[in-house]
């Protein structure tokens, strides 16, 4: 009998694509969202996710949950507001979901966590590994780490199988935030001051992340484990910009600018975090994930960049013709 997989956050960037990919693979999926979904078979509304969400109806008959729903802070939020919302949704909401799942006989819960649990940066060529100590910095990373710990404790008490996946930046069609801003800058041809940045950053294409999540839904070796995931290739900021420019058929216009002044510019504009990511390193070693699961990223970096570039260009074309787009 085919297992029924419930996906939370089914209207989000990862969740919506995950539901589509599960259906493409002829797997049985129940899409769960706090928002109204487009009419489709086996989709249900949960309402807001938190410590009081009623999961009883939507989890009936479910064998596996892939928990993608999360609160990601908004720029206008203060630090205290971020903490409150992240703890309410990402920590307390996740714990309540797992408790409800265990009570209803769900076999496995796959928790989409974040590499932010390990930290915000690494030293060059000293990547995070499966044995790296957690060092969450911001409310989002802290809430994910606290949720992970509670899930492991709950698993030991109830037998609910927990699988934790920590991705870095996820890119693909529908991407938003800083990656989308970078696509727009490259497309416009504005010269960018990153020619001399010698950093390394791990990312994961949406397709590679979806493949791992689905892989974890049925592999017995995944139970009780925490997996780091990436494309298996690290970019410097200049090489990423050149790769995206090539995929979009544009020229990468890079020039040298002092790194110290770049950091100061970020602070002056109130965008320190964004500039830190463009300048600093965050590398991930996925060797343990690959060896434990006998899994390897099925899509190349070139395929990932081409796919997100094609999506971006299609959105721009639609915009020029007067259609509403995600841009």
N, C-alpha and C positions, 0 to 999 in steps of 0.2 A: 504494500500500500504506500502511495506517495505521501511523504511527510508534508504537513501544512506549515509554511513558514510565515510568521507575522513580521512585518517591517514597520517600525515606528518612524515618525518623521517622513511619511511617504510623499509629502509635497516638497520636501527639501532638495537641495542640490544632490546629495548622495542618495537619499531615500527614494526619490522618484526614479532615478536611473536604475537603482537596484531592483525595484519592483518590475520595471520594464525588462531588465536582463533576466530575472527569474522567469518571467512569462515567456521570453524568447527561448529559454531552455526547457520549456514545457514543465516547469516546476509549479507547484501549488502555492500561491502567495495570497496573504491577506494584508492589504495596505491599510495602515492605521495613521490617522492624522488628527490634530486638534482642529484643523480647518475643514471646510466643506471640500470634498473631492469631486472631480468630474465623474459623472455616472459611469460605473464599471462594475463588473461582477466582483463580489467579495472585497469591497472596500468599506471601512467603518470609521466613524468619527469618535475619538476618545475624549474630546474636550481638552482643556489645558492640562499639561503634564505636571504633576507635583505629588506630594505625599498623601493626597486624598483622592486621586483619580480612581474611578471605578473601572477596573479591568475585567470584571467577571464575564461579561458578555463577549467582548472582543477576543478574549483568549481561549474561548471554548473550542476544543479540538486541536489547538495549536501544539506542535511538537517542538518547534524552534522559534526563538525570537531573535531578530537582528535589530538591535536598539540603536537607531541613528539619530533620533530626536535629541536636541540639545539646545540650550540657551547660549548664544554667542553674543557678547556684549556689543552694545551700540555706542557710537562715538560720543553721543550726548550723555551717556551714563557716567555718574561719578563712581569712584572706586567702591564706595559702600553699596551703591545700587547694584553694581556688577556682582559683588559678593553675595548679596541677598538673593538675586535672581539665579546666579549660577548654583548656589547651594540648594535653592528650592527646586530647581528643575533637574540639574545635572547630577546632584548628589542624592537629595531626598526623594526626588521623583524616580530615579533609577532604582534606589533601594526598595521603594514601595512596589515598583513594577516587578522586581525580582521576587519579593515576598509573595506577591499575588500569583506569579508564574509557578513558584514552587508549590503553593497551595492547590493550584489547579492541575498539577501533574505535567507541566511543561518539562521537557527533557533538557533543553539547552538554551542558554541566553548568550548571545554574542554582543559584547559591549564595544561600540565604536568610541574609543577613548581618544587620546591625543599624545603626540610626542612631547607636548608641553609638560606632561607629567615628569619627563626626564630633565627638562630645562629649556631655556630659550636659545642657547648657543653652545657650540663645542669649539675647542681649539682646532686649528687646521690639521686635518688628517688624524684626528683623535675622535672617532665617531662614537655615538651612543651605541651600546650593545645590549643584548638581552640581560646582561648582568650589571648594567650601570645603575647606580643608586638614583632613586627619584629625587628631583630637585625642582618641584613646581614653584613658579614665581608669582603668576597673576591669578586672579580669582577663578578663571576658567580652568587653568591647569590644576589648581588646588582642589576644585570641586570634582574633577575627573579622578584625581588620585585618591581622594577620600571615598569616592564611589567604588573604585577598584578594590580598596581594602575591605569595604563592607560587603561587596559581592563575594569575595573569597571566604570571608567568615560565614556568610549565609550558606555558601556551597558546602562548607564542612559540616554544617548543621542539618541541611535538608537534602543534600545529594543533587541539587540542581547543578548541572554542568555549566561552568562559566568559561567563556573564551574572551580574552581581551585583545583588542587590536589597536595599536598606537600608530596612526599615520602622521606624516608631516603635512605640509601644504599639499592639498589635492587640487589638481587642475584638469579641466576638460570642458566640454560644452556646457554652458550655463554658469561658469565660474564667475565669481564676483570679487569685490574688495580689491586688495592690492594687485592681484594678478591681472584683473580686468583693467585696472588703471595702467599697468605696464603695457598691456596690449594696445591700449589707446595711444599712449605716448609713442610707441614704436610705429604705429600706423601713421601718425601725424608727421613723422620724420623730424621731430624736435631733437636736436643734439642732446645726448645724455652724458653726464660727467662720470662715467664708470669704467673708462678704458683701462685703468691701472689697478682695478680691484682684484686682488688675488685671494678670493675666498672659495668655499665649496659649500653647496647646499643640496640636500636631498629633497626630492619631491616624489609624488606618486601620481600617475595618471589615474583618472577616474576608472578607466577600464581595468587597470591592474588591481586597484583597490576592490572593485566589485568582484573580480575573480577570486581574490583571497577570501573575502567575506563568504561567498558562496561555497568555496572550498572548505572553510571552517564549519559550515553547517552540517557536514556529513562525515568528516574525518574523525575517527575515534582518537587519533593522536593529538587532536586539538584541545580536548577537554582539560580544563584546569591550567591552561597555558596562557602566557602573554606574548604577543607577537609584534615585533616592529616591522613596518612595511615601507618600501620605497620602490622606485623603478630600478634600483640597483646601479644607477649611474648618478654621479654628483656633478652639479654645474657650478662654475663661477658665474657671477652676475654678468660679465661681458659675454661669456659663451651662451648663456641663456638668451640674452638679448639678440645675439647673432642668430641663434637657432630659430627663435620666433620670427625674426625679420625674414629669414630665408623662407620659412613656411608661409609667410604672408606675401612673399614676392616684393618685399621692401628692402631698403638699404639700412643697415645698422649704423647709425651716426653716433659714434662714441668719441669722447675726448677726455684727456687727462685733467684731473682736478684733485687738489690735495685732500687726502682722506680726512684729516682733522677738520678741514673746512666743511666737508660734506656732513660730518657729524654735527658740527655747530649749526649748519643750515637746517638740519632736521630738527634740532631743539628750537631754533628760532621760529620755525613754521609750525611747531606743535606736532611734528610727525616723527619724533625720535624713534618710535618702534619700527616704522616702515623703513627708515634709513638704516637702522641697525640690521635689519634683515637683508638689505641690499649690500651692506658692507661686510657683515659678519658671517661666520660659518655655522651651519647646523647639519651635521652629517650623521647618517644612520647606517649601521652594519646589519644587514638582514640575513647573514649567514645562518644563524640559529633557526630563523623562520623557514628558510629553504631546506635545511637538513632535517628538521623535525617533521615537516609536513611533506617533504619531497615535492615542494612547490617552487616554481620560479616565475618571475613576472612574464606573462605570455606576450605582452606588447612592448615593442621597443620605444625608446624615447622619441625617435623620429616620428613614429606613428602617433604618439601622444601629442606632440607639438603640432603636427599637421592637422590632427582632428580638431584641436581647440582653435587653431588658426582658421580652418575652414568654417567653423561655427561663427567665429567673430566676423569674418568677411561676409558671410551670409546675412548676419544681423545688420551689418553696415549697409549692405545692398538693399535690404528690406526697408531700412530707415530712410534711405534716399528716395525710395518709391512711395513713401508715405504710410508704411505699415508700422504698427506698434511692435516694438522689439524689447528684448531684455536689456539693451544697452541704455 
